[in-house]
Amino acid sequence: MLKPRETDVARHLASYRAWERRLLAVPADLRARERFEDAAYTLCVLMGTRCGREAADTAENYLRPRTPQPTRAAPRSAGTRARPAHHTT
């Protein structure tokens, strides 16, 4: 699956949040409602979800800084044994 660029996700999430705030401030503003619904739809398509709120949550998680995963040692090939640790006493 192709992943969207973080800059695109951030831009569309910001638009969604801005129109959400405007709609909450003035619920009767039909233009704000239309723009909010358009922003929600775009974010849904971008994030592969069906609900605007879910898309916003998914976008926020997508943009959250990732912590590096610990690296694991490469698996040994079949037939090789681990060497015992050499202890000096």
Secondary structure as UniProt FT lines:
FT   HELIX           6..25
FT   TURN            27..28
FT   HELIX           30..47
FT   HELIX           52..63
FT   TURN            78..79
//
